[in-house]
Amino acid sequence: MKIGFIGLGIMGKPMAENLLKKGYELAVYDVIAKNISALTSAGAIAASSAKDVAAQCEIVITIVPNSPHVKAAVLGENGVLEGAKPGTILIDMSSISPLASQEVFKACAEKGVEMVDAPVSGGEPKAIDGTLSIMVGGKKEIFDRVYDILMAMGGSAVYCGSIGAGNTTKLANQIIVAVNIAAVSEAFLLATKAGVDPELVFNAIKGGLAGSAVMNAKAPMMLARNFKPGFKVDLHIKDLNNALETGHSVGSPLPLTAAVMEMLQYLHANDCGQCDHSAIANYYEDIGKMEIKKH
C-alpha cells in the first residue's frame, strides 16, 4: 500500500521515516524542497504537490502547523481534494481547531473522501522513537482501517469520538502540559529562592503524587539550561489559542490556560518563541529576578 505524507517538519519527518522503516511505500510532499530530499534519500517517492500525493495514494497523511495550513493543503489549489478519488482516506495529524477539522471533514465528504483527525502528543523525541500518543476522531470503522498505520508511528492510538474529538482531546492535553510546566517552573523558583537545590527537589518528588511525564521530560531541561525545542513556545501559543477559542465557543472557562498563555506571549515578545516550552522557566526567572539552577 502506498501512503501519501504531506508535511515533513520536526514531527512529520521522523513519523514518515518510521512508516518507511515499517515497510510502507511513501509519496511525500512539503513546501520546503530540502525536507522532501531528506525523505527521498530514505526511500520515499517525491511528489510535486499535495494534489499529486493524493492522486497516487489510497491514504494521505497531513501534519502541518495550524488550521489555515490544513485548509490550504486539503482544500486549496493543488490540494488533496483536487487529486483524491472517492474512497481515499485523509488522516490529518495536525494539531488544529476542532471546528476546522469539522469544516475540512464536510468538504471531504462532499468529494467522497473519508477523514479522521489524529493529532499527536510526545514531541520530537517520541516522533523519532515511534512512541507518540495519537488521539483520533472520526468514524470508528475508518479508525479501525488505519489503526495499524497509526501504530507504525505511535505507542498508542485511541479512538475519542466523532470528527474533531481527536483535536479536542489534544487541546485538553496541551492545557495540562502547559499548566504543568508552569507549575514546575514556579515550584523550582520557590526552591531556588529558599536556598534549596531544585535538582534535589525534583529527585525527591518525581516518584510521588507530583511526579508526571511532563516534569520528567522538562525539569532536566530547565536545570541544564537546555531550551532547544522539542516543542516550540510559538506552537504551544497556537494550541492554547485554539483551546481558548474552543472554550469560548462551548462556554467552558479556561482561567489557567489564559494565565499560561500570557507567559508564553511574554516569551514570544522576548525572542524566545522558537525555544522549547520548558522556557516558561525563563518567564519566572525574569519576574523573580533569579535563575533556576542546580547548586
C-alpha positions in Angstrom: 0.0 0.0 0.0 1.3 3.5 -0.9 0.7 6.2 1.7 0.9 9.9 1.0 2.6 12.1 3.5 2.3 15.9 3.5 4.4 17.9 6.0 7.9 16.9 6.7 8.9 19.2 9.6 10.2 18.5 13.1 7.4 16.0 13.7 6.5 14.8 10.2 9.9 13.8 9.1 10.6 11.2 11.8 7.0 10.0 11.5 7.4 9.4 7.8 10.7 7.7 8.4 9.1 5.3 10.8 6.5 4.4 8.1 9.3 3.7 5.7 11.0 1.5 8.3 7.8 -0.5 8.8 7.8 -1.3 5.0 5.2 1.2 3.8 5.7 2.8 0.4 5.5 6.6 0.7 4.9 9.5 -1.7 5.9 12.7 0.1 5.4 16.5 -0.3 6.4 19.6 1.7 6.5 23.2 0.7 10.2 23.2 1.7 12.1 21.3 -1.0 15.0 20.2 1.2 12.6 18.4 3.5 11.4 16.3 0.6 15.1 15.5 -0.3 15.7 14.2 3.2 12.9 11.6 2.8 13.7 10.6 -0.8 17.2 9.7 0.4 15.5 7.4 2.8 13.4 5.7 0.1 10.3 7.8 -0.4 9.0 9.0 -3.7 8.9 12.8 -4.2 5.6 14.3 -5.2 5.1 17.8 -6.8 2.1 18.9 -4.8 -0.5 17.7 -2.3 -2.7 17.0 -5.3 0.0 14.8 -6.8 0.3 12.9 -3.5 -3.4 12.3 -3.3 -3.6 11.1 -7.0 -1.0 8.4 -6.2 -2.3 7.1 -2.8 -5.3 5.5 -1.1 -4.4 7.0 2.2 -3.0 10.5 2.7 -1.5 11.8 6.0 -1.1 15.5 6.7 0.8 17.1 9.5 1.2 20.9 9.1 1.3 23.8 11.6 -2.3 25.1 12.0 -5.8 25.2 10.7 -5.1 27.6 7.7 -2.3 25.3 6.6 -4.5 22.2 6.7 -7.2 24.0 4.7 -4.6 25.1 2.1 -3.1 21.6 1.9 -6.5 19.9 1.6 -9.0 22.4 0.2 -6.7 24.8 -1.7 -5.3 24.9 -5.2 -3.3 21.8 -6.0 -4.6 20.4 -2.7 -5.5 16.9 -1.6 -9.1 17.1 -2.8 -8.1 18.0 -6.3 -6.2 14.7 -6.6 -8.1 12.4 -4.4 -10.5 9.7 -5.6 -13.7 8.7 -3.8 -12.8 6.3 -1.1 -9.5 8.0 -0.3 -8.8 8.3 3.4 -7.3 11.5 4.8 -5.6 11.2 8.2 -5.0 14.8 9.4 -2.4 14.5 12.2 -2.0 18.3 12.6 -3.0 20.0 15.9 -5.8 22.3 14.9 -9.1 23.7 15.9 -11.8 21.0 16.2 -14.1 23.4 14.3 -11.6 23.5 11.5 -11.4 19.7 11.5 -15.2 19.6 11.1 -15.1 22.1 8.2 -12.4 20.0 6.3 -14.4 16.8 7.0 -17.5 18.3 5.5 -15.6 19.3 2.3 -14.0 15.8 2.1 -17.4 14.1 2.5 -18.7 16.1 -0.5 -15.9 14.6 -2.6 -16.4 11.0 -1.2 -13.2 11.2 0.8 -13.1 9.8 4.3 -11.3 11.7 7.1 -10.1 11.3 10.7 -8.4 13.9 12.8 -5.5 12.3 14.6 -3.2 14.8 16.4 -0.3 13.5 18.4 1.5 14.1 21.7 5.0 13.4 22.7 7.1 15.9 20.8 10.1 15.2 18.6 11.7 12.5 20.8 8.6 10.3 20.7 8.1 11.0 17.0 11.7 9.7 16.4 11.1 6.7 18.7 7.7 5.9 17.1 6.0 6.1 20.5 3.6 9.0 20.0 0.3 9.2 21.7 -2.3 9.5 19.0 -5.9 10.8 19.6 -8.4 10.1 16.9 -11.8 11.5 15.9 -14.0 10.4 13.0 -15.9 7.2 12.0 -15.0 4.2 14.1 -14.8 2.0 11.1 -12.2 4.3 9.4 -10.2 4.4 12.7 -10.1 0.6 12.6 -8.9 0.6 9.0 -6.0 2.9 9.6 -5.1 1.7 13.1 -2.0 -0.3 12.0 -0.7 2.7 10.1 -1.1 4.9 13.2 0.7 2.3 15.3 3.6 2.4 13.0 4.2 5.9 14.3 2.8 5.7 17.8 2.9 3.8 21.1 -0.9 4.3 21.4 -3.8 5.2 19.2 -7.1 5.9 21.0 -10.5 6.5 19.4 -12.0 9.5 21.1 -15.3 10.0 19.2 -16.7 11.8 16.1 -14.7 14.2 13.9 -13.0 16.9 15.9 -12.8 14.7 19.1 -9.1 14.0 18.4 -8.3 17.7 18.4 -10.5 18.4 21.4 -8.5 15.7 23.2 -5.2 17.2 22.0 -6.3 20.7 23.3 -7.0 19.1 26.7 -3.6 17.5 26.6 -1.9 20.9 25.7 -3.7 22.7 28.6 -2.4 20.0 31.1 1.1 20.2 29.7 1.3 24.0 29.7 0.0 24.3 33.2 2.2 21.5 34.5 5.3 23.2 33.0 4.3 26.5 34.6 3.8 24.8 38.0 7.2 23.1 37.8 8.8 26.4 37.0 7.0 28.2 39.8 8.0 25.5 42.3 11.6 25.4 41.2 11.9 29.2 41.6 10.5 28.9 45.1 13.0 26.3 46.0 15.9 28.3 44.5 14.9 31.4 46.3 14.6 29.5 49.6 18.1 28.1 49.2 17.2 24.5 48.2 18.7 22.9 45.2 15.9 22.4 42.6 17.5 19.3 41.3 17.2 17.7 44.8 13.6 18.9 44.9 13.0 17.2 41.5 14.6 13.9 42.7 12.7 13.9 45.9 9.2 14.5 44.4 9.3 12.8 41.0 8.3 9.4 42.4 5.3 10.9 44.4 2.0 12.4 43.5 3.5 15.5 42.0 5.5 13.3 39.5 4.5 13.4 35.9 5.8 12.6 32.4 5.8 16.4 31.8 8.0 17.1 34.8 10.3 14.1 34.0 10.8 15.5 30.5 11.1 19.2 31.2 12.7 19.6 34.6 16.1 18.2 33.4 16.0 20.7 30.5 15.3 23.6 32.8 18.1 22.5 35.2 20.5 22.1 32.3 19.6 25.4 30.8 18.7 23.5 27.6 15.9 25.1 25.7 16.5 23.6 22.3 13.0 23.0 21.0 11.3 19.6 21.2 8.1 21.6 21.2 8.3 25.3 20.5 6.8 28.1 22.5 5.1 29.5 19.4 3.5 26.2 18.6 2.1 26.0 22.2 0.8 29.5 21.7 -1.1 28.2 18.6 -2.5 25.3 20.6 -3.7 27.4 23.5 -5.2 29.9 21.1 -7.2 27.0 19.7 -8.1 25.9 23.2 -9.3 29.4 24.2 -11.3 29.7 21.0 -12.9 26.3 21.5 -13.6 27.0 25.2 -15.3 30.3 24.4 -17.4 28.6 21.7 -18.7 26.0 24.1 -18.9 28.1 27.2 -16.0 26.4 29.1 -14.0 28.7 31.4 -10.2 28.4 31.0 -8.6 30.7 33.5 -5.4 28.7 34.0 -5.0 28.3 30.2 -5.3 32.1 29.8 -2.7 32.7 32.5 -0.1 30.4 30.9 -0.9 31.9 27.5 0.2 35.3 28.8 3.5 33.7 30.0 4.1 32.2 26.5 3.2 35.5 24.9 5.8 37.2 27.1 8.4 34.7 25.9 7.4 35.3 22.3 7.8 39.0 22.7 11.3 38.5 24.3 12.7 36.5 21.3 12.0 33.1 22.8 9.2 31.9 20.5 11.5 29.3 19.0 12.6 28.0 22.3 11.3 24.8 23.9 8.1 25.4 26.0 10.2 24.5 29.1 11.4 28.1 28.7 8.4 29.0 30.8 11.0 28.8 33.5 12.7 31.9 31.9 9.5 33.9 32.5 9.6 33.0 36.2 13.3 33.8 36.3 12.7 37.2 34.8 9.9 38.2 37.1 11.6 36.6 40.1 15.0 38.1 39.4 16.8 34.8 39.9 18.0 31.9 37.8 16.7 28.4 38.4 19.8 26.3 38.6 21.5 23.3 40.3 23.6 24.2 43.3 
